[in-house]
Amino acid sequence: MDRFSFIEKGMGNFISKLRKEPLQLEGLYAAIRRLPLDHAALPVLETACASRKAGFGGEQQLDKVFENYLFPMKYRVLHDVSLASSTPFQIDSLFVTPTYAVVFEVKNISGELKIINNPPQLIRVLNNGEVKGFNSLITQVENNCTLLQDWFHSRNISLPIYGAIVLAYSKQRIELFDTKTPFLFPNAVPNFIRNLPIAPQLLDEATFSTLTNDLVKSHREYIPPPICLTYPEIKDKILTGVACPSCNFLGMQKYMKGWRCTQCSRTSPDAHKQAIRDWFLLYGGKMSNKDCCAFLHIRRQSATRILQGMDLRLEGANRNRTYSMFI
Ligand SMILES: [Zn+2]
C-alpha cells in the first residue's frame, strides 16, 4: 500500500482508543466550583488541579504526535489503557503492531531532571534549588512492560515490548546515568518508532485484529476515590444546587421544561446532569432520592424522573432504590 492510500484510509482508523479528561480532574473542578471562596482547602485543591492538568496536557501532546504522523507499517495506537494482569496497570499510550509493541509513559515535570539507576530514582531540581525525588520512571515503565507481556501471554501472544519515557515539558534539562530506557521529547517519537529493529511479522491479520479489539474491550476506566474522601475537610462545606451553564450561579430553579437561573434569567433543559455528575465525583457511592432532592433543591417526584432519565445503575426498589454512576 502506498503512502497516499494510507492517508485516504483516514488517520482515525489507526487510533483505536482516545484519551478522555481524567475523572480526578473533573472532580477537582467540581469541588473548586462548589466551595465557598474563602475555604482554606481551595489553594490545596487548585494546586492538585494544576498538577493533574499539566499531566493531562503532557499526555495530549503525545496524542497530537500520533494524530499528525502516519507510520508505514500496520499499527494501532491506544491512549490511556487500564488493564489487569497479576495486578492492575495503566499505560499512558500503547503503540502496537503485528511485530512488536511500545509502552509510552508520559511525564510533565518542570525543572532539571536527574535520573539515576542505582538505586533507581528520578530527582528534580527547580530553579530555586528545591530538590524532590520521584519514584523511578524507569522502574514504572519496566513494570508496565512486564505486566503487558503477561497480559499478552495469557492470550497466547508473544511480542517483543519496548518501553519509552516521553518528557512533555520541552524545556526540560535532563541528566541520564546508565539507563537503557529511552527518554524522548514528543517530536522525537516518530523517529524512535521508525528506528526500532525490523523483525518478521509475528501475528497474522486476524490475530492482530483480535488483539487490538481485546485491548480496547479489556480497558476498565480508572475510577479515582471521591474528592471528599481525599479531602475530608471539604465534605460539609460543599455548596449544593444546580449551576447555571451561562453564568455559573448555583441554585437554578426547576420549572416544567427544565431549569431557570434567578441571576441571569437564562434557561437550560438539562443543567441537572452536571450537578448529578458533580455529586458522584465528590461523594462517590450510591445516591438515594433524598440525596438528589437535597443536592438539586427539588421535590421527590422530580428527583425520581431526573434520576431515571439518566444512564445510572439502579439497585433496590421503591424507597430503598439507589443509583450509581461510576462502578
Ligand atoms: Zn445564570
Residues whose N, C-alpha, C, O or C-beta is under 5 A from the ligand:
A	BS01	ZN	C244 S246 C247 N248 F249 C261 Q263 C264
